[in-house]
Amino acid sequence: MNKFISCTAVLLWMALIFYFSHQPANESNELSIGVTEVIVAAVEKVAPHSDFIVGNVNHFVRKNAHFFIFLVLGVLVMRSLRLSGIDRYKAGGLALFICILYAISDELHQLFVSGRGAQVRDVLIDSEGAFVGILVYVVVLFRNRVDG
């Protein structure tokens, strides 16, 4: 049952990524500007004399969203592969391969979405996020085995 739930989580997360990528540019930008405004408001409460340009922060938020959404995908794919009985080294390589392939397909998909385009830089950011997620999974798994 754990394998089924884990595979389902991977597919649902991939569907969420697809959903975000399928938003036309104006909708996607509105969503990220909303997130950016919340972040800027929170920072201004802590540091009221900060001078942020929302456009600059928005770009930062958008790129970090790529990183973190693929970090989660890396963890989920790695977990699914490990539950399928694949050893950690093969699972790590295969998980990274799957995530990179999905990042590429995600960018290609955006070629067909109004106002969007494919960015090699985004594939690299996605891949880095997946790599970090896989690494986090391996470190946590190793730590739990040492402590447990």
N, CA, C and O atoms as a GROMACS GRO file, in nm:
protein
  592
    1MET      N    1   0.081  -0.119   0.000
    1MET     CA    2   0.000   0.000   0.000
    1MET      C    3   0.086   0.127   0.000
    1MET      O    4   0.053   0.225  -0.066
    2ASN      N    5   0.198   0.123   0.074
    2ASN     CA    6   0.288   0.239   0.076
    2ASN      C    7   0.340   0.272  -0.063
    2ASN      O    8   0.353   0.389  -0.099
    3LYS      N    9   0.372   0.168  -0.143
    3LYS     CA   10   0.420   0.192  -0.279
    3LYS      C   11   0.313   0.262  -0.361
    3LYS      O   12   0.343   0.355  -0.436
    4PHE      N   13   0.189   0.217  -0.348
    4PHE     CA   14   0.079   0.277  -0.423
    4PHE      C   15   0.061   0.424  -0.385
    4PHE      O   16   0.047   0.510  -0.472
    5ILE      N   17   0.061   0.451  -0.256
    5ILE     CA   18   0.045   0.589  -0.208
    5ILE      C   19   0.161   0.675  -0.255
    5ILE      O   20   0.142   0.789  -0.297
    6SER      N   21   0.281   0.620  -0.249
    6SER     CA   22   0.399   0.695  -0.291
    6SER      C   23   0.396   0.726  -0.441
    6SER      O   24   0.427   0.838  -0.481
    7CYS      N   25   0.360   0.629  -0.522
    7CYS     CA   26   0.349   0.651  -0.667
    7CYS      C   27   0.238   0.752  -0.698
    7CYS      O   28   0.252   0.835  -0.787
    8THR      N   29   0.129   0.743  -0.624
    8THR     CA   30   0.019   0.837  -0.642
    8THR      C   31   0.062   0.979  -0.608
    8THR      O   32   0.026   1.075  -0.677
    9ALA      N   33   0.140   0.992  -0.501
    9ALA     CA   34   0.191   1.124  -0.462
    9ALA      C   35   0.279   1.183  -0.572
    9ALA      O   36   0.271   1.303  -0.600
   10VAL      N   37   0.364   1.101  -0.634
   10VAL     CA   38   0.449   1.148  -0.744
   10VAL      C   39   0.362   1.197  -0.859
   10VAL      O   40   0.385   1.305  -0.912
   11LEU      N   41   0.264   1.118  -0.897
   11LEU     CA   42   0.177   1.155  -1.010
   11LEU      C   43   0.096   1.281  -0.980
   11LEU      O   44   0.078   1.366  -1.067
   12LEU      N   45   0.047   1.293  -0.858
   12LEU     CA   46  -0.029   1.413  -0.820
   12LEU      C   47   0.060   1.537  -0.820
   12LEU      O   48   0.017   1.645  -0.862
   13TRP      N   49   0.184   1.521  -0.774
   13TRP     CA   50   0.277   1.635  -0.774
   13TRP      C   51   0.312   1.675  -0.916
   13TRP      O   52   0.322   1.794  -0.948
   14MET      N   53   0.332   1.576  -1.002
   14MET     CA   54   0.359   1.606  -1.143
   14MET      C   55   0.238   1.677  -1.207
   14MET      O   56   0.254   1.767  -1.289
   15ALA      N   57   0.119   1.635  -1.168
   15ALA     CA   58  -0.003   1.700  -1.220
   15ALA      C   59  -0.010   1.845  -1.172
   15ALA      O   60  -0.051   1.933  -1.248
   16LEU      N   61   0.031   1.870  -1.048
   16LEU     CA   62   0.032   2.007  -0.996
   16LEU      C   63   0.132   2.093  -1.075
   16LEU      O   64   0.102   2.208  -1.109
   17ILE      N   65   0.249   2.038  -1.103
   17ILE     CA   66   0.347   2.110  -1.184
   17ILE      C   67   0.290   2.139  -1.322
   17ILE      O   68   0.304   2.250  -1.373
   18PHE      N   69   0.225   2.040  -1.381
   18PHE     CA   70   0.163   2.058  -1.512
   18PHE      C   71   0.057   2.169  -1.506
   18PHE      O   72   0.048   2.253  -1.596
   19TYR      N   73  -0.023   2.168  -1.400
   19TYR     CA   74  -0.127   2.269  -1.384
   19TYR      C   75  -0.067   2.410  -1.381
   19TYR      O   76  -0.114   2.500  -1.450
   20PHE      N   77   0.037   2.427  -1.300
   20PHE     CA   78   0.102   2.559  -1.292
   20PHE      C   79   0.163   2.598  -1.426
   20PHE      O   80   0.158   2.715  -1.465
   21SER      N   81   0.221   2.503  -1.496
   21SER     CA   82   0.284   2.532  -1.626
   21SER      C   83   0.182   2.560  -1.735
   21SER      O   84   0.213   2.625  -1.834
   22HIS      N   85   0.062   2.511  -1.716
   22HIS     CA   86  -0.042   2.528  -1.818
   22HIS      C   87  -0.114   2.663  -1.805
   22HIS      O   88  -0.193   2.698  -1.891
   23GLN      N   89  -0.086   2.737  -1.699
   23GLN     CA   90  -0.147   2.869  -1.683
   23GLN      C   91  -0.088   2.965  -1.785
   23GLN      O   92   0.034   2.971  -1.800
   24PRO      N   93  -0.172   3.040  -1.854
   24PRO     CA   94  -0.118   3.145  -1.943
   24PRO      C   95  -0.030   3.241  -1.864
   24PRO      O   96  -0.043   3.252  -1.742
   25ALA      N   97   0.059   3.308  -1.933
   25ALA     CA   98   0.158   3.394  -1.868
   25ALA      C   99   0.096   3.496  -1.773
   25ALA      O  100   0.147   3.517  -1.663
   26ASN      N  101  -0.014   3.559  -1.814
   26ASN     CA  102  -0.074   3.662  -1.728
   26ASN      C  103  -0.129   3.602  -1.598
   26ASN      O  104  -0.114   3.663  -1.492
   27GLU      N  105  -0.191   3.485  -1.604
   27GLU     CA  106  -0.243   3.419  -1.482
   27GLU      C  107  -0.128   3.376  -1.391
   27GLU      O  108  -0.134   3.395  -1.270
   28SER      N  109  -0.025   3.320  -1.451
   28SER     CA  110   0.090   3.276  -1.374
   28SER      C  111   0.157   3.394  -1.305
   28SER      O  112   0.196   3.384  -1.189
   29ASN      N  113   0.168   3.504  -1.377
   29ASN     CA  114   0.231   3.623  -1.320
   29ASN      C  115   0.146   3.682  -1.207
   29ASN      O  116   0.201   3.728  -1.107
   30GLU      N  117   0.014   3.681  -1.223
   30GLU     CA  118  -0.075   3.731  -1.117
   30GLU      C  119  -0.058   3.649  -0.989
   30GLU      O  120  -0.054   3.705  -0.879
   31LEU      N  121  -0.048   3.517  -1.005
   31LEU     CA  122  -0.030   3.430  -0.889
   31LEU      C  123   0.102   3.461  -0.819
   31LEU      O  124   0.105   3.476  -0.697
   32SER      N  125   0.210   3.470  -0.896
   32SER     CA  126   0.339   3.495  -0.832
   32SER      C  127   0.348   3.636  -0.775
   32SER      O  128   0.415   3.656  -0.674
   33ILE      N  129   0.282   3.733  -0.836
   33ILE     CA  130   0.282   3.869  -0.780
   33ILE      C  131   0.206   3.868  -0.647
   33ILE      O  132   0.246   3.936  -0.553
   34GLY      N  133   0.098   3.792  -0.638
   34GLY     CA  134   0.024   3.780  -0.512
   34GLY      C  135   0.112   3.722  -0.401
   34GLY      O  136   0.111   3.772  -0.289
   35VAL      N  137   0.187   3.618  -0.434
   35VAL     CA  138   0.279   3.558  -0.337
   35VAL      C  139   0.388   3.658  -0.300
   35VAL      O  140   0.424   3.673  -0.183
   36THR      N  141   0.441   3.727  -0.400
   36THR     CA  142   0.546   3.827  -0.378
   36THR      C  143   0.499   3.938  -0.287
   36THR      O  144   0.572   3.980  -0.198
   37GLU      N  145   0.376   3.987  -0.307
   37GLU     CA  146   0.323   4.094  -0.223
   37GLU      C  147   0.310   4.051  -0.078
   37GLU      O  148   0.334   4.131   0.012
   38VAL      N  149   0.273   3.926  -0.055
   38VAL     CA  150   0.265   3.875   0.082
   38VAL      C  151   0.404   3.872   0.144
   38VAL      O  152   0.422   3.911   0.260
   39ILE      N  153   0.502   3.827   0.069
   39ILE     CA  154   0.640   3.821   0.120
   39ILE      C  155   0.693   3.961   0.150
   39ILE      O  156   0.751   3.985   0.256
   40VAL      N  157   0.672   4.053   0.056
   40VAL     CA  158   0.719   4.190   0.075
   40VAL      C  159   0.652   4.253   0.197
   40VAL      O  160   0.718   4.321   0.276
   41ALA      N  161   0.522   4.232   0.215
   41ALA     CA  162   0.451   4.288   0.332
   41ALA      C  163   0.508   4.232   0.461
   41ALA      O  164   0.525   4.305   0.558
   42ALA      N  165   0.539   4.102   0.463
   42ALA     CA  166   0.596   4.040   0.583
   42ALA      C  167   0.734   4.096   0.613
   42ALA      O  168   0.766   4.124   0.729
   43VAL      N  169   0.817   4.112   0.510
   43VAL     CA  170   0.952   4.166   0.530
   43VAL      C  171   0.945   4.311   0.576
   43VAL      O  172   1.023   4.353   0.661
   44GLU      N  173   0.852   4.387   0.520
   44GLU     CA  174   0.840   4.529   0.559
   44GLU      C  175   0.795   4.545   0.704
   44GLU      O  176   0.825   4.646   0.767
   45LYS      N  177   0.724   4.446   0.759
   45LYS     CA  178   0.686   4.451   0.900
   45LYS      C  179   0.809   4.431   0.988
   45LYS      O  180   0.821   4.493   1.094
   46VAL      N  181   0.898   4.345   0.944
   46VAL     CA  182   1.020   4.316   1.019
   46VAL      C  183   1.124   4.426   1.000
   46VAL      O  184   1.190   4.468   1.094
   47ALA      N  185   1.137   4.472   0.876
   47ALA     CA  186   1.234   4.577   0.841
   47ALA      C  187   1.160   4.687   0.765
   47ALA      O  188   1.162   4.689   0.642
   48PRO      N  189   1.095   4.780   0.838
   48PRO     CA  190   1.008   4.878   0.775
   48PRO      C  191   1.076   4.975   0.678
   48PRO      O  192   1.009   5.035   0.594
   49HIS      N  193   1.204   4.990   0.688
   49HIS     CA  194   1.273   5.084   0.600
   49HIS      C  195   1.335   5.015   0.478
   49HIS      O  196   1.418   5.074   0.408
   50SER      N  197   1.296   4.893   0.455
   50SER     CA  198   1.344   4.821   0.337
   50SER      C  199   1.282   4.881   0.212
   50SER      O  200   1.166   4.924   0.213
   51ASP      N  201   1.358   4.884   0.108
   51ASP     CA  202   1.307   4.939  -0.018
   51ASP      C  203   1.312   4.829  -0.124
   51ASP      O  204   1.416   4.807  -0.186
   52PHE      N  205   1.199   4.761  -0.142
   52PHE     CA  206   1.191   4.651  -0.238
   52PHE      C  207   1.124   4.696  -0.366
   52PHE      O  208   1.030   4.776  -0.364
   53ILE      N  209   1.174   4.646  -0.473
   53ILE     CA  210   1.107   4.663  -0.602
   53ILE      C  211   1.036   4.531  -0.628
   53ILE      O  212   1.101   4.428  -0.647
   54VAL      N  213   0.903   4.534  -0.628
   54VAL     CA  214   0.823   4.412  -0.638
   54VAL      C  215   0.863   4.329  -0.760
   54VAL      O  216   0.866   4.206  -0.752
   55GLY      N  217   0.893   4.394  -0.872
   55GLY     CA  218   0.931   4.321  -0.992
   55GLY      C  219   1.056   4.238  -0.972
   55GLY      O  220   1.064   4.125  -1.019
   56ASN      N  221   1.155   4.294  -0.901
   56ASN     CA  222   1.278   4.219  -0.873
   56ASN      C  223   1.251   4.102  -0.779
   56ASN      O  224   1.302   3.992  -0.801
   57VAL      N  225   1.173   4.126  -0.676
   57VAL     CA  226   1.140   4.020  -0.581
   57VAL      C  227   1.055   3.914  -0.649
   57VAL      O  228   1.072   3.795  -0.622
   58ASN      N  229   0.965   3.956  -0.737
   58ASN     CA  230   0.878   3.862  -0.809
   58ASN      C  231   0.962   3.765  -0.893
   58ASN      O  232   0.934   3.645  -0.896
   59HIS      N  233   1.064   3.814  -0.960
   59HIS     CA  234   1.152   3.727  -1.040
   59HIS      C  235   1.219   3.625  -0.948
   59HIS      O  236   1.228   3.507  -0.982
   60PHE      N  237   1.266   3.670  -0.833
   60PHE     CA  238   1.329   3.582  -0.735
   60PHE      C  239   1.231   3.475  -0.686
   60PHE      O  240   1.267   3.358  -0.675
   61VAL      N  241   1.108   3.517  -0.658
   61VAL     CA  242   1.004   3.423  -0.611
   61VAL      C  243   0.975   3.319  -0.719
   61VAL      O  244   0.964   3.200  -0.688
   62ARG      N  245   0.962   3.362  -0.844
   62ARG     CA  246   0.930   3.269  -0.954
   62ARG      C  247   1.040   3.164  -0.971
   62ARG      O  248   1.010   3.046  -0.988
   63LYS      N  249   1.165   3.205  -0.966
   63LYS     CA  250   1.275   3.110  -0.985
   63LYS      C  251   1.288   3.016  -0.866
   63LYS      O  252   1.319   2.898  -0.883
   64ASN      N  253   1.263   3.068  -0.746
   64ASN     CA  254   1.267   2.981  -0.629
   64ASN      C  255   1.151   2.883  -0.628
   64ASN      O  256   1.163   2.772  -0.575
   65ALA      N  257   1.039   2.922  -0.685
   65ALA     CA  258   0.926   2.829  -0.696
   65ALA      C  259   0.966   2.708  -0.780
   65ALA      O  260   0.933   2.595  -0.747
   66HIS      N  261   1.038   2.734  -0.890
   66HIS     CA  262   1.089   2.624  -0.973
   66HIS      C  263   1.174   2.530  -0.887
   66HIS      O  264   1.154   2.408  -0.889
   67PHE      N  265   1.268   2.587  -0.814
   67PHE     CA  266   1.360   2.508  -0.733
   67PHE      C  267   1.284   2.422  -0.631
   67PHE      O  268   1.306   2.302  -0.623
   68PHE      N  269   1.195   2.485  -0.554
   68PHE     CA  270   1.129   2.414  -0.445
   68PHE      C  271   1.026   2.313  -0.492
   68PHE      O  272   1.009   2.208  -0.430
   69ILE      N  273   0.956   2.342  -0.601
   69ILE     CA  274   0.857   2.246  -0.648
   69ILE      C  275   0.926   2.119  -0.701
   69ILE      O  276   0.872   2.009  -0.689
   70PHE      N  277   1.045   2.136  -0.759
   70PHE     CA  278   1.120   2.019  -0.805
   70PHE      C  279   1.199   1.954  -0.692
   70PHE      O  280   1.232   1.835  -0.700
   71LEU      N  281   1.231   2.028  -0.586
   71LEU     CA  282   1.290   1.968  -0.468
   71LEU      C  283   1.193   1.865  -0.411
   71LEU      O  284   1.231   1.753  -0.379
   72VAL      N  285   1.068   1.905  -0.399
   72VAL     CA  286   0.964   1.813  -0.349
   72VAL      C  287   0.950   1.694  -0.444
   72VAL      O  288   0.939   1.580  -0.398
   73LEU      N  289   0.949   1.719  -0.575
   73LEU     CA  290   0.939   1.608  -0.671
   73LEU      C  291   1.055   1.511  -0.653
   73LEU      O  292   1.036   1.390  -0.657
   74GLY      N  293   1.176   1.563  -0.633
   74GLY     CA  294   1.292   1.477  -0.612
   74GLY      C  295   1.274   1.386  -0.492
   74GLY      O  296   1.304   1.267  -0.499
   75VAL      N  297   1.226   1.442  -0.381
   75VAL     CA  298   1.200   1.363  -0.260
   75VAL      C  299   1.095   1.256  -0.289
   75VAL      O  300   1.113   1.139  -0.253
   76LEU      N  301   0.985   1.296  -0.353
   76LEU     CA  302   0.876   1.200  -0.379
   76LEU      C  303   0.918   1.087  -0.473
   76LEU      O  304   0.885   0.971  -0.450
   77VAL      N  305   0.991   1.121  -0.578
   77VAL     CA  306   1.036   1.018  -0.673
   77VAL      C  307   1.135   0.924  -0.605
   77VAL      O  308   1.128   0.803  -0.621
   78MET      N  309   1.227   0.982  -0.528
   78MET     CA  310   1.325   0.899  -0.458
   78MET      C  311   1.256   0.804  -0.361
   78MET      O  312   1.290   0.686  -0.355
   79ARG      N  313   1.160   0.854  -0.287
   79ARG     CA  314   1.086   0.769  -0.192
   79ARG      C  315   1.013   0.657  -0.265
   79ARG      O  316   1.014   0.542  -0.220
   80SER      N  317   0.951   0.690  -0.375
   80SER     CA  318   0.877   0.589  -0.451
   80SER      C  319   0.971   0.480  -0.504
   80SER      O  320   0.939   0.362  -0.499
   81LEU      N  321   1.085   0.521  -0.554
   81LEU     CA  322   1.181   0.423  -0.607
   81LEU      C  323   1.239   0.336  -0.495
   81LEU      O  324   1.256   0.215  -0.514
   82ARG      N  325   1.268   0.395  -0.381
   82ARG     CA  326   1.321   0.317  -0.268
   82ARG      C  327   1.217   0.217  -0.218
   82ARG      O  328   1.251   0.104  -0.184
   83LEU      N  329   1.090   0.258  -0.214
   83LEU     CA  330   0.985   0.166  -0.171
   83LEU      C  331   0.964   0.054  -0.272
   83LEU      O  332   0.908  -0.051  -0.238
   84SER      N  333   1.008   0.076  -0.395
   84SER     CA  334   0.999  -0.028  -0.498
   84SER      C  335   1.115  -0.125  -0.490
   84SER      O  336   1.123  -0.219  -0.569
   85GLY      N  337   1.206  -0.105  -0.394
   85GLY     CA  338   1.316  -0.198  -0.372
   85GLY      C  339   1.444  -0.165  -0.446
   85GLY      O  340   1.538  -0.246  -0.446
   86ILE      N  341   1.452  -0.050  -0.509
   86ILE     CA  342   1.573  -0.012  -0.582
   86ILE      C  343   1.673   0.044  -0.481
   86ILE      O  344   1.637   0.125  -0.395
   87ASP      N  345   1.800   0.000  -0.490
   87ASP     CA  346   1.899   0.047  -0.393
   87ASP      C  347   1.922   0.197  -0.408
   87ASP      O  348   1.893   0.255  -0.513
   88ARG      N  349   1.973   0.258  -0.303
   88ARG     CA  350   1.976   0.405  -0.296
   88ARG      C  351   2.059   0.471  -0.406
   88ARG      O  352   2.024   0.580  -0.451
   89TYR      N  353   2.167   0.408  -0.450
   89TYR     CA  354   2.250   0.469  -0.555
   89TYR      C  355   2.178   0.467  -0.689
   89TYR      O  356   2.173   0.568  -0.760
   90LYS      N  357   2.123   0.352  -0.724
   90LYS     CA  358   2.047   0.343  -0.849
   90LYS      C  359   1.922   0.431  -0.841
   90LYS      O  360   1.887   0.498  -0.938
   91ALA      N  361   1.857   0.429  -0.727
   91ALA     CA  362   1.736   0.511  -0.709
   91ALA      C  363   1.769   0.659  -0.723
   91ALA      O  364   1.694   0.734  -0.784
   92GLY      N  365   1.881   0.702  -0.666
   92GLY     CA  366   1.921   0.842  -0.676
   92GLY      C  367   1.944   0.884  -0.820
   92GLY      O  368   1.896   0.989  -0.863
   93GLY      N  369   2.017   0.802  -0.893
   93GLY     CA  370   2.042   0.835  -1.034
   93GLY      C  371   1.916   0.832  -1.117
   93GLY      O  372   1.893   0.920  -1.200
   94LEU      N  373   1.833   0.732  -1.094
   94LEU     CA  374   1.709   0.719  -1.169
   94LEU      C  375   1.612   0.832  -1.133
   94LEU      O  376   1.544   0.886  -1.220
   95ALA      N  377   1.605   0.867  -1.006
   95ALA     CA  378   1.517   0.976  -0.962
   95ALA      C  379   1.560   1.107  -1.028
   95ALA      O  380   1.475   1.184  -1.075
   96LEU      N  381   1.690   1.133  -1.032
   96LEU     CA  382   1.739   1.256  -1.094
   96LEU      C  383   1.708   1.256  -1.244
   96LEU      O  384   1.667   1.357  -1.299
   97PHE      N  385   1.727   1.141  -1.307
   97PHE     CA  386   1.696   1.128  -1.451
   97PHE      C  387   1.548   1.156  -1.477
   97PHE      O  388   1.515   1.230  -1.569
   98ILE      N  389   1.461   1.097  -1.397
   98ILE     CA  390   1.316   1.117  -1.413
   98ILE      C  391   1.280   1.264  -1.394
   98ILE      O  392   1.202   1.320  -1.472
   99CYS      N  393   1.336   1.327  -1.291
   99CYS     CA  394   1.306   1.468  -1.264
   99CYS      C  395   1.357   1.559  -1.375
   99CYS      O  396   1.289   1.654  -1.413
  100ILE      N  397   1.476   1.532  -1.427
  100ILE     CA  398   1.530   1.614  -1.536
  100ILE      C  399   1.444   1.597  -1.660
  100ILE      O  400   1.413   1.695  -1.728
  101LEU      N  401   1.406   1.474  -1.690
  101LEU     CA  402   1.318   1.450  -1.805
  101LEU      C  403   1.186   1.524  -1.788
  101LEU      O  404   1.134   1.582  -1.884
  102TYR      N  405   1.131   1.522  -1.667
  102TYR     CA  406   1.006   1.592  -1.644
  102TYR      C  407   1.023   1.743  -1.655
  102TYR      O  408   0.935   1.812  -1.705
  103ALA      N  409   1.137   1.794  -1.608
  103ALA     CA  410   1.166   1.938  -1.620
  103ALA      C  411   1.173   1.979  -1.768
  103ALA      O  412   1.120   2.083  -1.807
  104ILE      N  413   1.238   1.896  -1.848
  104ILE     CA  414   1.247   1.925  -1.992
  104ILE      C  415   1.108   1.921  -2.055
  104ILE      O  416   1.072   2.010  -2.132
  105SER      N  417   1.031   1.817  -2.023
  105SER     CA  418   0.897   1.806  -2.081
  105SER      C  419   0.808   1.922  -2.035
  105SER      O  420   0.723   1.969  -2.110
  106ASP      N  421   0.828   1.967  -1.911
  106ASP     CA  422   0.752   2.080  -1.858
  106ASP      C  423   0.782   2.207  -1.937
  106ASP      O  424   0.690   2.282  -1.971
  107GLU      N  425   0.907   2.231  -1.967
  107GLU     CA  426   0.944   2.350  -2.045
  107GLU      C  427   0.893   2.338  -2.188
  107GLU      O  428   0.847   2.437  -2.245
  108LEU      N  429   0.901   2.221  -2.247
  108LEU     CA  430   0.849   2.201  -2.383
  108LEU      C  431   0.698   2.223  -2.386
  108LEU      O  432   0.645   2.282  -2.481
  109HIS      N  433   0.630   2.177  -2.283
  109HIS     CA  434   0.485   2.196  -2.271
  109HIS      C  435   0.450   2.345  -2.274
  109HIS      O  436   0.349   2.384  -2.332
  110GLN      N  437   0.534   2.427  -2.210
  110GLN     CA  438   0.506   2.570  -2.202
  110GLN      C  439   0.516   2.640  -2.338
  110GLN      O  440   0.466   2.751  -2.354
  111LEU      N  441   0.580   2.576  -2.435
  111LEU     CA  442   0.584   2.633  -2.570
  111LEU      C  443   0.444   2.645  -2.630
  111LEU      O  444   0.420   2.726  -2.719
  112PHE      N  445   0.352   2.564  -2.581
  112PHE     CA  446   0.216   2.560  -2.634
  112PHE      C  447   0.116   2.636  -2.547
  112PHE      O  448  -0.005   2.628  -2.570
  113VAL      N  449   0.166   2.709  -2.447
  113VAL     CA  450   0.080   2.785  -2.356
  113VAL      C  451   0.095   2.933  -2.388
  113VAL      O  452   0.206   2.983  -2.406
  114SER      N  453  -0.017   3.002  -2.394
  114SER     CA  454  -0.020   3.144  -2.430
  114SER      C  455   0.074   3.228  -2.345
  114SER      O  456   0.065   3.231  -2.222
  115GLY      N  457   0.166   3.297  -2.413
  115GLY     CA  458   0.257   3.388  -2.346
  115GLY      C  459   0.375   3.322  -2.276
  115GLY      O  460   0.458   3.391  -2.218
  116ARG      N  461   0.382   3.192  -2.280
  116ARG     CA  462   0.490   3.119  -2.211
  116ARG      C  463   0.593   3.073  -2.313
  116ARG      O  464   0.569   3.076  -2.433
  117GLY      N  465   0.705   3.029  -2.263
  117GLY     CA  466   0.811   2.977  -2.348
  117GLY      C  467   0.897   2.880  -2.270
  117GLY      O  468   0.881   2.864  -2.149
  118ALA      N  469   0.987   2.815  -2.340
  118ALA     CA  470   1.079   2.720  -2.278
  118ALA      C  471   1.209   2.791  -2.242
  118ALA      O  472   1.263   2.868  -2.322
  119GLN      N  473   1.258   2.766  -2.123
  119GLN     CA  474   1.381   2.827  -2.075
  119GLN      C  475   1.478   2.718  -2.028
  119GLN      O  476   1.445   2.640  -1.939
  120VAL      N  477   1.595   2.713  -2.088
  120VAL     CA  478   1.697   2.618  -2.045
  120VAL      C  479   1.734   2.645  -1.899
  120VAL      O  480   1.756   2.552  -1.822
  121ARG      N  481   1.740   2.773  -1.864
  121ARG     CA  482   1.774   2.811  -1.726
  121ARG      C  483   1.675   2.749  -1.627
  121ARG      O  484   1.716   2.706  -1.519
  122ASP      N  485   1.546   2.744  -1.663
  122ASP     CA  486   1.448   2.685  -1.573
  122ASP      C  487   1.470   2.534  -1.558
  122ASP      O  488   1.451   2.480  -1.449
  123VAL      N  489   1.510   2.467  -1.665
  123VAL     CA  490   1.541   2.324  -1.654
  123VAL      C  491   1.657   2.304  -1.558
  123VAL      O  492   1.656   2.210  -1.478
  124LEU      N  493   1.757   2.390  -1.565
  124LEU     CA  494   1.871   2.380  -1.474
  124LEU      C  495   1.829   2.405  -1.330
  124LEU      O  496   1.873   2.334  -1.239
  125ILE      N  497   1.745   2.505  -1.308
  125ILE     CA  498   1.697   2.534  -1.172
  125ILE      C  499   1.614   2.417  -1.120
  125ILE      O  500   1.629   2.376  -1.005
  126ASP      N  501   1.525   2.364  -1.205
  126ASP     CA  502   1.443   2.248  -1.167
  126ASP      C  503   1.531   2.129  -1.131
  126ASP      O  504   1.507   2.060  -1.031
  127SER      N  505   1.633   2.105  -1.212
  127SER     CA  506   1.723   1.992  -1.190
  127SER      C  507   1.801   2.008  -1.060
  127SER      O  508   1.821   1.911  -0.987
  128GLU      N  509   1.845   2.130  -1.032
  128GLU     CA  510   1.916   2.156  -0.906
  128GLU      C  511   1.824   2.130  -0.788
  128GLU      O  512   1.865   2.072  -0.688
  129GLY      N  513   1.699   2.175  -0.799
  129GLY     CA  514   1.603   2.151  -0.692
  129GLY      C  515   1.581   2.002  -0.669
  129GLY      O  516   1.578   1.956  -0.555
  130ALA      N  517   1.565   1.927  -0.778
  130ALA     CA  518   1.545   1.782  -0.767
  130ALA      C  519   1.666   1.716  -0.702
  130ALA      O  520   1.652   1.629  -0.616
  131PHE      N  521   1.786   1.759  -0.743
  131PHE     CA  522   1.909   1.704  -0.687
  131PHE      C  523   1.915   1.727  -0.536
  131PHE      O  524   1.948   1.636  -0.460
  132VAL      N  525   1.883   1.848  -0.494
  132VAL     CA  526   1.885   1.880  -0.351
  132VAL      C  527   1.780   1.797  -0.277
  132VAL      O  528   1.806   1.748  -0.168
  133GLY      N  529   1.662   1.781  -0.337
  133GLY     CA  530   1.558   1.699  -0.275
  133GLY      C  531   1.601   1.554  -0.258
  133GLY      O  532   1.576   1.494  -0.154
  134ILE      N  533   1.667   1.499  -0.358
  134ILE     CA  534   1.717   1.361  -0.352
  134ILE      C  535   1.825   1.352  -0.244
  134ILE      O  536   1.827   1.256  -0.166
  135LEU      N  537   1.912   1.451  -0.239
  135LEU     CA  538   2.018   1.455  -0.138
  135LEU      C  539   1.959   1.464   0.002
  135LEU      O  540   2.004   1.394   0.093
  136VAL      N  541   1.859   1.548   0.020
  136VAL     CA  542   1.792   1.560   0.151
  136VAL      C  543   1.732   1.427   0.191
  136VAL      O  544   1.744   1.385   0.306
  137TYR      N  545   1.667   1.360   0.097
  137TYR     CA  546   1.607   1.230   0.126
  137TYR      C  547   1.714   1.130   0.173
  137TYR      O  548   1.695   1.060   0.272
  138VAL      N  549   1.825   1.125   0.101
  138VAL     CA  550   1.932   1.031   0.135
  138VAL      C  551   1.992   1.064   0.271
  138VAL      O  552   2.017   0.974   0.351
  139VAL      N  553   2.016   1.192   0.298
  139VAL     CA  554   2.074   1.232   0.427
  139VAL      C  555   1.979   1.198   0.542
  139VAL      O  556   2.022   1.145   0.644
  140VAL      N  557   1.852   1.229   0.526
  140VAL     CA  558   1.754   1.198   0.630
  140VAL      C  559   1.743   1.048   0.651
  140VAL      O  560   1.737   1.001   0.764
  141LEU      N  561   1.741   0.972   0.542
  141LEU     CA  562   1.734   0.826   0.552
  141LEU      C  563   1.856   0.772   0.625
  141LEU      O  564   1.844   0.686   0.712
  142PHE      N  565   1.976   0.822   0.589
  142PHE     CA  566   2.099   0.777   0.653
  142PHE      C  567   2.099   0.814   0.801
  142PHE      O  568   2.136   0.733   0.886
  143ARG      N  569   2.058   0.935   0.832
  143ARG     CA  570   2.056   0.980   0.972
  143ARG      C  571   1.959   0.896   1.055
  143ARG      O  572   1.990   0.860   1.168
  144ASN      N  573   1.842   0.865   0.997
  144ASN     CA  574   1.745   0.784   1.069
  144ASN      C  575   1.797   0.644   1.094
  144ASN      O  576   1.767   0.584   1.198
  145ARG      N  577   1.874   0.590   1.003
  145ARG     CA  578   1.931   0.455   1.021
  145ARG      C  579   2.040   0.457   1.125
  145ARG      O  580   2.053   0.361   1.202
  146VAL      N  581   2.120   0.565   1.129
  146VAL     CA  582   2.226   0.576   1.229
  146VAL      C  583   2.167   0.596   1.368
  146VAL      O  584   2.212   0.533   1.465
  147ASP      N  585   2.065   0.682   1.379
  147ASP     CA  586   2.003   0.710   1.509
  147ASP      C  587   1.913   0.596   1.555
  147ASP      O  588   1.901   0.568   1.674
  148GLY      N  589   1.850   0.529   1.457
  148GLY     CA  590   1.752   0.425   1.491
  148GLY      C  591   1.817   0.297   1.517
  148GLY      O  592   1.750   0.199   1.547
   0.00000   0.00000   0.00000
